[in-house]
Amino acid sequence: MDSQRPEPREEEEEEQELWWMELDSEEALGTRTEGPSVVQGWGHLLQAVWRGPAGLVTQLLRQGASVEERDHAGRTPLHLAVLRGHAPLVRLLLQRGAPVGAVDRAGRTALHEAAWHGHSRVAELLLQRGASAAARSGTGLTPLHWAAALGHTLLAARLLEAPGGALGGARGRLAVLELLAAGGAGLDGALLVAAAAGRGAALRFLLARGARVDARDGAGATALGLAAALGRSQDIEVLLGHGADPGIRDRHGRSALHRAAARGHLLTVQLLVTQGAKVDARDTLGLTPLHHASREGHVEVAGCLLDRGAQVDATGWLRKTPLHLAAERGHGPTVGLLLSRGASPTLRTQWAEVAQMPEGDLPQALPELGGGQKECEGTDPRAEPDSRLQAPPPQ
């Protein structure tokens, strides 16, 4: 027997610790807009590809810059050139040996990026260099899924013809989703992309053509969970109307309600709890939707969950309560709400720590929230869609 192999309990704890760290990095991996501080942390070639002219990129390559340089999300210069839709830069990098099949930390290739943004010319350059139309991201989705669900008809038709595509010789300007339906080319995957991109019309079409409403991506997420993360109440109504199960969990044990609560989508939370989503469901870290809402400072969502019976002192990872998580991040109003609803400030974590109350915000928060607002009462969650955020790409 291998004496170095961790015990099962140790393996489980290591996996939980990794996911705890992932909670802070998940948003960064999905970002599509790069702020100044993020770009400044890149190497010279990445910055030049993202912002500069082709001449500067050529100069850096001649000086020995590596085409395999990576940013915080694992993207190469080729990924960024494709994001820009800059065909001359893409051609230059490919000529200089940029690996066409390189994947970022989410498993996405440059062709995935081209498909997401509908950059047909760039995609053709990548395909000519051997990019795989069948490459799957970390969530199991191909460039074809992305192009199809986002309505990039001509690009999707080209991907269908490429080696590994679902059809050979598909012609014409038929709607790309019709092409998928006719060829059996991944309706379920297209449904997941449509949900993640907030494309309600495509969502309804795919469901009508037989896509499975509770199909899962490689991370175990369903279309309902993806729509919940965006706060797409109208899409959630459609999915629930087709029998979507709000109790399904992804590989981290998160339900649609966990995702909506973590993003602060009050209307979506209201709709899900009205449809029977369990307010005290626990993910693999033992965290409830209230933990996630409190951790991010979404005070209205936290109030709604408490109104629906969420346990205010539920303990999760390292025996932390929602109050611990809100206090750690300095969310004074959320701390005030939790205390006003009976949260115990004396409960200790696994490391015997009590919640460290934030200074300044708390005295004002308690009078405002002490009355016990009924965030989930008197409001029809279907009165208007929650569309405050633009859709991020699939993970």
LINFENFEN-V389168 format. One line per field, one symbol per residue. phi: phi as a letter, one per 30 degrees, with the letter a starting at -180 (. if undefined). psi: psi as a letter, one per 30 degrees, with the letter a starting at -180 (. if undefined). burial: + if it has 9 or more other ideal C-beta (glycine too) atoms within 8 Angstrom, else -. A space follows every 10 residues. Layout:
phi=???
psi=???
burial=???
//
This chain:
phi=.ddddddedd ddddddddde ddedcedddc dbccdedddd dddddddddd ccdddddedd dddjdddceb cdcidceded ddediceedd ddddddjedd cdcddciccd deddddcidd ddedddddcj ecdcdcddci ccededdddc iddddddddd ddejddbcid bjcdeddddd ddcicidddd dddeddcicd ddeddddddj dddcecddci dceddddddc iddddddddd dcjdcdcdcd dcidcededd ddcicdddde ddddcjdddc ecddcicced eddddciddd dddddddcjd ddcecbehhd cededddeci deededdddd cjdddcdcde ciccdcdddj ddedddddcd diecdccibd dcdadcbdcd ddddc
psi=kjffkkleee eeeeeeeeee efeffeeefg kfkjleeeef flleeeeeee flleeeeeee efggkkfgkl afggkleeee eeefgjeeee eeeefggkjf gkkafggkle eeeeeefgie eeeeeeefgg kkfgkkafgg kleeeeeefg gieeeeeeee flkflflkgk llhlkeeeee eefgiheeee eeeeeffhie eeeeeeefgg kkegklafgg kleeeeeeff gieeeeeeee fggkjffkla fggkleeeee eefgjeeeee eeeeggkjfg kkafggklee eeeeefgiee eeeeeeeggk jfgkkbkghk leeeeeeegg ieeeeeeeef ggkkffkkaf ggklkjkkke feeeeeeeff fikifgkgkj fgekkjhfkl klll.
burial=---------- +--+++--++ -----+--++ +------++- -+--++++++ ---+-+++-+ +---+-+-+- +-++-+++++ +++++++-++ ++++---+++ ++++-+++++ ++++++++++ -++++++--- +++++-+++- ++++++++++ -++-++++++ ++--+++--+ -----++-++ +-+-++++++ ++++++++++ -++++++-+- +-++++++++ ++++++++++ +++-++++++ ---+-+-+++ -+++++++++ ++++++++++ +++---+-++ +++-+-++++ ++++++++++ ++++++++-+ -+++-++-++ +++++++++- ++++++++++ +-+-+-+-+- ----+--+-- ++-+++--+- ----++---- +----+---- +++++
//
